[in-house]
Amino acid sequence: ISLRYGWTPLHVPTHCACGESFSALSCPKGGFPTLRHNEVRDLTAQLMSEVCHDVSIEPHLQPLTGEALNGATAIVTDGARLDVVANGFWGGRHERAFFDIRVFNPLAKSNSHSISSCYRKHENIKRRAYGQRIREIEHGCFTPLVLSLTGGMGPAASVCYKRLASMLAQKRDQEYSSTMAWLRCSLNFALLRSSIQCIR
């Protein structure tokens, strides 16, 4: 309840391991934000593997061979990776769909704008970093999956998980509404487990 409403949980240290005042939900020390990210990544890949072909985690992108990408923040390094790739998610059986996940703390100082603005900001950061490279080099489609640690998700992630729920419901012969509710619950529990690890 404290995490959901932005309250400081009871019986936690006054200072974080980094030396600052309590900031465990945002502090990178100890790798806990990475664990939070990986929980969502692994769950997403696991569910996509039920309904898609050739699902893999953190696939390496093809190296650039002289191509020029627009934008100062476009990722041009060799060895760049995205979180999940799946064939046949958005369209044809062999169309490759790439997904990159970001889980952010909506209560952090850097996210002081409205929640909808925060989702758009983080989605746009991902698109500027990878969108053109995926379209022109990988010849696939790119979807940024932005979630907040309190359980919300950005517009692109909402469309993606609705699509995933629809595919799972058809595969499992279940009602879409119950599958979507289960999927949202699974994502929220994944976020909650990892957030609890941050403050323990």
C-alpha positions, 0 to 999 in steps of 0.5 A: 500500500505504501508503494502504491500511494507514494508513502515511505514504508515503516521501519526502513533505514533513514539513509540508502546504501548510497549514502543519500536519504532513503531512495532504494526504489531509484538507487542503482547501487546493488543492482535492484532496479535491474532485477525489477527490469528483469522480472518484467522481461522474463515474464514477457518473454515467457508468455510470448513464447506460448504464442510466438515463434523464435522468442529470445531474450537480449538478442544482439543487434546486427552491427552497423556497416556504415549506415548513418542513424539520425539523432544524437541519442541513437544507439550505434555501438556494436553489441547493442541488445534489446530485451525481447524479440519474437516472430509473428507478434504483430503480423506475419509469421516471420515478421520480427518484433523487438521490445525494450523494457523500462521500469521507472519510479514515478515518485522520483524527482526526475519524474516530477511531471504528470504520469502521462508525460512521464510515460511519453518521455520514456517511450520517446527516449527508447524510440530515439535510441532504437527505432530507426535501427530496428526499422532500417537495419533489422527490418523489424518493428520496435515497441518500447514497453514502459511501466511504472513500479506502481503498476501502470504502463505507457500507451505502447505497453498497454497496446502490446499487453492487450495484444498478448492477452488476446493471443493467449486467450485464443491459444488457451481457449479462455475469455479475453477479459479473464486473461487480461486480468490475469496478465495485469495481475502477473505483471503487478506481482512481478513489479511488487516482488522486485520493489520489495527486494529494493527496500528489504 
